[in-house]
Amino acid sequence: MTTTPSVAVVGGGWSGCTAARLLLDRGYRVHLYERDQQLGGHSRSEVLGGVVFEPNGPHIFHTSDSAVAEFVGRYAIGRPFEHRVLTEIFLEDEEEPRYLAWPPQVDQLRELPLWPRIEKELENLPATPSTANFQEYSESVMGPTLYGLFVREYTVKQWGREPHELSADFAPKRLDLRSDGNTRLFRDRWEFFPERGFQEVIEQIARPVPVTVGATLGLTDLEELAREHQAVVVTAALDDFAGRPGSLEWRGIRTVSRYVPVDDPAATLTPGYQVNRPSLRRPYTRTIETKHATGQRIGATVVSEEYPGAPHRHYPVPTVDSRNERLNDSLKREIRETAPLPVFFCGRLANYLYINQDEAIAQAMVCAEEVDAFLASAGGRTEGAS
């Protein structure tokens, strides 16, 4: 019998924990290395005064991928929840904001005093949306007035640059105009939220995997890892991992969370779980009140405000010229060519992609298959691995 191969996994978010658990279940030895003091990554949830909240934004689980749903369902008891997003808009000559569905619904828009102008713009939309850049795509889907109300200032705040500088590639998944009356943000077959948030779910997935927290690993550490491991899965940001921090553009958020006592255990303070705040009247981009999703009955709530521009690697910046994506691909080649052991990549950060949780999990599944196939072909799979 050959020695059981060992795989190092760098990064303990969704993709890292999923890949680690799948490889462990296949019979490999696995060790997970996480830079922070706890697992969870961007999807981490926390508890403040007994109230579950999300310090890095809303993370409803949703998918139409049966394999992803089955995998997460092994570890999560989800509370049925349909994610509906509201947008706070300010109209001229109105001091109080209005709250409308996101994506915008035509039936709601008909109630606005601006409807005649909006209607005329919608009648003149092109048959096919423009893919030149994010601004042109947006205006070709909803017209300039709705773009101005819902999208432009939010984009400027969120990304720190003008919308025409951003690629339209991610727009079809993030932007829409609807007339069907269905205000659910996602149309996936499975959608839920764990009552205690996703922290416990991610930790449960990784529970049998040996974990080292506070481990900041990079390219120069691979020689040491190669003494014990036969492959490594990297889910970390590659500019950081390769020792070239700042060479890739990232956009981060700073979350300010307020704990507020309430008399009614079912009470919440904001009109919805996620409320987008595109207007420049607000310095933050959106508010998150996770109690809407958990359904907790407790004499308090936590409202989180997201301020963009923090020095964190939360979101890749998809520019029109794709220069960051090209550089990320170059970093992958550099790391693979330099590394003394085979390197595999998966997840939002390592692949420099603006993706959802289910997509990160699906990438980890593919990555685990690739690692398994490589180690099996190298003759390192044990008799007990399957």
C-alpha distance (Angstrom), angle and dihedral (degrees) to the residues before:
residue distance angle dihedral
M1 . . .
T2 3.77 . .
T3 3.78 122.8 .
T4 3.78 112.7 -87.6
P5 3.82 107.8 -103.4
S6 3.77 118.7 -122.3
V7 3.81 127.4 -141.8
A8 3.80 126.8 -161.1
V9 3.81 116.8 -149.0
V10 3.81 117.8 -161.3
G11 3.80 113.4 -155.0
G12 3.80 130.3 33.0
G13 3.79 103.8 -140.3
W14 3.80 125.4 108.5
S15 3.79 95.9 -65.9
G16 3.80 96.3 43.5
C17 3.80 95.9 46.2
T18 3.81 92.0 44.6
A19 3.81 94.0 49.7
A20 3.81 91.3 45.3
R21 3.80 93.8 50.8
L22 3.81 94.3 45.7
L23 3.79 92.0 50.3
L24 3.80 91.4 46.8
D25 3.80 90.1 50.7
R26 3.82 88.7 52.7
G27 3.78 90.0 59.7
Y28 3.80 102.4 -97.9
R29 3.76 125.9 130.8
V30 3.81 107.9 -113.7
H31 3.79 134.8 -173.9
L32 3.80 122.0 -169.4
Y33 3.81 120.7 -151.6
E34 3.81 119.2 -162.5
R35 3.81 125.7 -175.9
D36 3.82 95.5 -151.2
Q37 3.78 126.0 62.8
Q38 3.80 92.2 -106.5
L39 3.77 139.4 32.5
G40 3.78 126.0 -110.5
G41 3.77 105.3 79.3
H42 3.79 115.0 -160.8
S43 3.83 91.6 -12.2
R44 3.79 93.7 57.6
S45 3.79 117.7 134.3
E46 3.79 125.3 -160.2
V47 3.80 138.9 -169.5
L48 3.81 124.8 -123.7
G49 3.79 117.5 -174.9
G50 3.79 89.1 -20.8
V51 3.82 93.5 -50.9
V52 3.81 118.1 119.3
F53 3.80 113.1 -133.9
E54 3.81 139.1 162.8
P55 3.81 117.5 -121.9
N56 3.82 93.1 -168.5
G57 3.78 103.7 43.9
P58 3.80 138.6 -83.9
H59 3.80 118.0 -32.4
I60 3.77 111.0 -178.1
F61 3.80 110.2 171.3
H62 3.80 111.3 -123.9
T63 3.77 133.5 155.9
S64 3.77 144.9 147.1
D65 3.81 90.8 -155.6
S66 3.81 106.9 106.3
A67 3.82 93.2 -159.2
V68 3.81 91.8 53.6
A69 3.81 91.6 45.6
E70 3.80 91.6 49.8
F71 3.80 92.7 48.5
V72 3.81 95.1 50.2
G73 3.80 90.8 41.4
R74 3.81 90.0 63.2
Y75 3.79 90.2 67.0
A76 3.80 106.5 24.0
I77 3.77 133.7 72.0
G78 3.76 99.3 -160.9
R79 3.77 129.4 -159.5
P80 3.82 110.1 -135.8
F81 3.77 106.8 -109.4
E82 3.78 132.7 162.7
H83 3.77 112.1 -149.3
R84 3.79 111.8 -131.1
V85 3.79 118.2 175.3
L86 3.79 124.5 -155.4
T87 3.79 127.3 -156.7
E88 3.78 122.2 -149.0
I89 3.81 108.9 -142.0
F90 3.79 131.0 -178.8
L91 3.79 118.8 -149.7
E92 3.78 125.0 -157.5
D93 3.80 112.8 -87.3
E94 3.81 91.8 14.7
E95 3.80 119.5 106.3
E96 3.79 96.5 -172.9
P97 3.79 118.9 68.4
R98 3.77 126.4 -122.2
Y99 3.79 123.2 -136.8
L100 3.79 116.2 -139.9
A101 3.78 133.5 171.2
W102 3.76 122.0 -89.5
P103 2.97 118.0 -112.3
P104 3.81 88.7 40.3
Q105 3.82 117.1 -105.4
V106 3.80 117.5 -142.9
D107 3.81 92.7 -140.6
Q108 3.80 90.6 59.1
L109 3.78 92.3 44.4
R110 3.79 91.2 56.8
E111 3.82 87.9 67.8
L112 3.80 92.8 60.9
P113 3.82 121.8 97.7
L114 3.82 85.7 -129.8
W115 3.80 92.5 60.9
P116 3.85 97.4 105.2
R117 3.81 89.9 57.1
I118 3.81 92.5 42.6
E119 3.80 91.8 48.2
K120 3.79 92.3 52.5
E121 3.81 91.3 49.8
L122 3.81 91.7 49.3
E123 3.78 90.8 52.0
N124 3.80 89.4 56.9
L125 3.80 98.9 48.1
P126 3.81 115.9 128.7
A127 3.79 118.3 -104.3
T128 3.81 90.7 -118.7
P129 3.83 124.2 36.7
S130 3.78 116.7 -114.5
T131 3.80 116.0 -110.0
A132 3.81 96.1 -167.7
N133 3.80 93.6 107.1
F134 3.79 141.0 -32.6
Q135 3.82 95.4 -84.8
E136 3.78 95.0 50.3
Y137 3.79 91.5 45.8
S138 3.81 90.9 51.1
E139 3.78 95.0 48.0
S140 3.80 91.8 46.0
V141 3.84 90.0 54.2
M142 3.80 100.4 43.5
G143 3.79 109.9 6.1
P144 3.81 129.3 -111.9
T145 3.83 97.6 -74.0
L146 3.80 96.3 55.8
Y147 3.78 89.8 39.6
G148 3.80 88.3 56.1
L149 3.80 93.8 47.5
F150 3.80 100.3 42.9
V151 3.79 110.7 18.8
R152 3.79 121.1 20.7
E153 3.81 103.2 66.1
Y154 3.80 92.5 36.6
T155 3.82 89.0 54.7
V156 3.80 93.2 47.8
K157 3.80 90.8 51.0
Q158 3.79 95.6 42.5
W159 3.79 99.3 45.4
G160 3.80 102.1 24.9
R161 3.79 92.9 -130.4
E162 3.77 141.4 78.0
P163 3.82 115.3 -77.5
H164 3.81 93.2 -122.6
E165 3.81 88.2 64.1
L166 3.81 91.5 60.8
S167 3.78 126.6 84.2
A168 3.79 120.2 -108.4
D169 3.81 90.6 -140.8
F170 3.81 95.1 98.4
A171 3.82 95.0 38.8
P172 3.85 100.6 88.3
K173 3.82 90.7 60.7
R174 3.80 94.6 44.8
L175 3.79 106.2 35.6
D176 3.79 133.3 52.9
L177 3.81 145.3 143.6
R178 3.78 115.2 -137.5
S179 3.79 137.3 -165.7
D180 3.82 100.9 173.8
G181 3.81 99.0 92.0
N182 3.82 91.7 -122.7
T183 3.80 105.8 126.7
R184 3.81 97.1 -175.8
L185 3.79 109.2 123.1
F186 3.81 92.5 -146.1
R187 3.80 126.8 42.4
D188 3.80 96.5 -164.2
R189 3.79 123.1 136.2
W190 3.81 94.3 -121.7
E191 3.80 123.6 44.9
F192 3.80 129.8 156.2
F193 3.78 146.2 132.7
P194 3.83 125.5 -136.5
E195 3.79 112.9 -121.0
R196 3.81 90.4 -127.0
G197 3.81 95.5 39.0
F198 3.77 128.3 -111.0
Q199 3.78 98.0 -66.0
E200 3.79 93.2 85.5
V201 3.82 91.1 45.0
I202 3.81 94.2 52.9
E203 3.80 91.5 44.7
Q204 3.80 90.3 50.0
I205 3.81 90.8 52.6
A206 3.81 90.8 52.2
R207 3.82 96.8 37.6
P208 3.85 98.4 108.2
V209 3.82 93.1 41.8
P210 3.81 117.8 95.1
V211 3.81 106.6 -116.6
T212 3.78 133.7 -164.7
V213 3.81 113.0 -163.9
G214 3.79 124.8 -164.4
A215 3.82 88.9 38.0
T216 3.80 112.7 142.4
L217 3.80 102.3 -171.0
G218 3.78 129.0 179.4
L219 3.76 143.5 165.3
T220 3.80 92.5 -69.4
D221 3.82 90.2 58.8
L222 3.80 94.9 59.1
E223 3.79 93.7 86.0
E224 3.80 89.1 59.3
L225 3.82 91.8 44.9
A226 3.80 90.0 50.8
R227 3.80 90.1 64.5
E228 3.80 90.1 68.3
H229 3.80 106.9 18.0
Q230 3.80 133.4 59.7
A231 3.83 95.8 -156.3
V232 3.78 139.8 10.7
V233 3.81 131.2 -146.3
V234 3.80 113.7 -153.1
T235 3.81 119.7 -159.2
A236 3.81 96.1 160.5
A237 3.81 127.2 104.5
L238 3.79 106.0 -79.8
D239 3.81 99.1 -141.3
D240 3.79 87.9 58.4
F241 3.80 93.9 41.2
A242 3.81 92.9 49.6
G243 3.81 92.1 50.2
R244 3.79 94.0 -109.4
P245 3.82 102.8 109.8
G246 3.78 114.0 -176.9
S247 3.78 95.9 23.6
L248 3.82 89.2 107.0
E249 3.79 121.6 54.4
W250 3.79 116.0 -118.7
R251 3.77 132.8 175.2
G252 3.79 118.6 -147.1
I253 3.78 135.6 -172.8
R254 3.79 132.3 -141.8
T255 3.77 112.5 -146.9
V256 3.80 121.6 -151.2
S257 3.80 110.1 -164.6
R258 3.80 123.0 -166.6
Y259 3.81 122.8 -159.5
V260 3.81 108.7 -147.7
P261 3.82 125.1 -176.4
V262 3.83 115.1 -135.9
D263 3.79 131.3 -168.8
D264 3.79 96.6 -138.4
P265 3.85 112.0 61.8
A266 3.81 89.4 -145.1
A267 3.82 94.6 49.0
T268 3.80 125.3 119.5
L269 3.80 129.0 -175.5
T270 3.80 105.2 -145.0
P271 3.81 126.8 58.7
G272 3.81 93.3 -114.6
Y273 3.79 148.5 6.1
Q274 3.81 90.5 -99.6
V275 3.79 121.7 22.3
N276 3.79 116.6 -179.5
R277 3.81 113.2 -143.7
P278 3.81 105.5 -164.2
S279 3.79 98.2 163.1
L280 3.79 118.5 103.1
R281 3.82 85.4 -132.5
R282 3.82 83.9 82.8
P283 3.82 119.2 59.2
Y284 3.80 89.9 -153.9
T285 3.81 127.9 68.0
R286 3.80 100.9 -138.7
T287 3.78 146.3 -14.0
I288 3.80 124.9 -124.3
E289 3.79 122.7 -159.9
T290 3.79 105.2 179.3
K291 3.80 93.4 -171.7
H292 3.81 87.5 79.8
A293 3.81 88.0 63.3
T294 3.80 101.0 38.2
G295 3.81 95.5 44.9
Q296 3.80 89.0 -143.5
R297 3.77 116.2 177.0
I298 3.78 103.2 -146.2
G299 3.79 135.8 127.9
A300 3.79 95.0 -106.5
T301 3.78 144.1 41.3
V302 3.80 137.4 -155.6
V303 3.79 122.0 -133.8
S304 3.80 116.2 -166.2
E305 3.79 124.3 -160.2
E306 3.80 118.6 -159.2
Y307 3.80 117.2 -142.3
P308 3.81 114.5 -170.0
G309 3.77 127.2 -140.5
A310 3.81 101.5 55.9
P311 3.84 117.7 145.6
H312 3.81 94.5 -107.0
R313 3.80 132.9 116.2
H314 3.79 97.9 -120.8
Y315 3.80 104.0 125.7
P316 3.80 132.3 23.7
V317 3.80 114.8 -130.0
P318 3.84 109.1 -124.1
T319 3.80 103.4 -157.1
V320 3.79 123.5 -173.6
D321 3.81 93.4 -108.5
S322 3.87 93.5 50.1
R323 3.81 90.1 -134.9
N324 3.80 93.1 147.3
E325 3.79 92.7 50.9
R326 3.80 90.5 50.4
L327 3.79 91.6 49.0
N328 3.80 90.7 48.9
D329 3.80 89.9 53.8
S330 3.80 88.8 49.4
L331 3.80 90.4 51.9
K332 3.80 90.1 52.0
R333 3.81 90.3 54.7
E334 3.79 91.7 46.2
I335 3.80 92.9 50.5
R336 3.80 93.6 46.4
E337 3.80 93.0 47.7
T338 3.81 93.1 47.8
A339 3.81 99.7 40.2
P340 3.81 119.2 99.5
L341 3.83 90.6 -144.1
P342 3.82 135.1 38.5
V343 3.82 113.5 -75.7
F344 3.81 125.9 -155.6
F345 3.81 126.5 -172.2
C346 3.79 132.4 -151.4
G347 3.78 140.8 152.9
R348 3.76 139.5 48.5
L349 3.80 98.1 -63.7
A350 3.81 100.9 41.9
N351 3.81 92.8 44.5
Y352 3.82 93.6 40.7
L353 3.80 93.0 -129.7
Y354 3.80 134.1 145.0
I355 3.82 96.8 -132.8
N356 3.80 140.4 147.3
Q357 3.80 129.3 -112.9
D358 3.78 95.5 -95.8
E359 3.79 91.2 52.4
A360 3.81 91.0 51.1
I361 3.82 89.3 51.2
A362 3.81 91.8 48.0
Q363 3.82 90.2 50.9
A364 3.80 89.7 51.7
M365 3.80 90.2 52.1
V366 3.80 91.2 53.4
C367 3.80 90.6 44.9
A368 3.83 92.1 52.1
E369 3.80 89.1 51.4
E370 3.81 90.5 51.4
V371 3.80 92.9 49.1
D372 3.81 90.8 47.3
A373 3.80 92.1 49.6
F374 3.80 92.0 48.6
L375 3.79 95.3 48.5
A376 3.80 91.7 44.1
S377 3.81 91.4 51.5
A378 3.80 89.3 48.2
G379 3.80 88.3 57.9
G380 3.75 94.4 -114.2
R381 3.77 101.7 116.4
T382 3.80 115.5 112.6
E383 3.78 124.2 -128.9
G384 3.78 89.3 -109.6
A385 3.80 96.2 52.0
S386 3.79 116.5 99.2
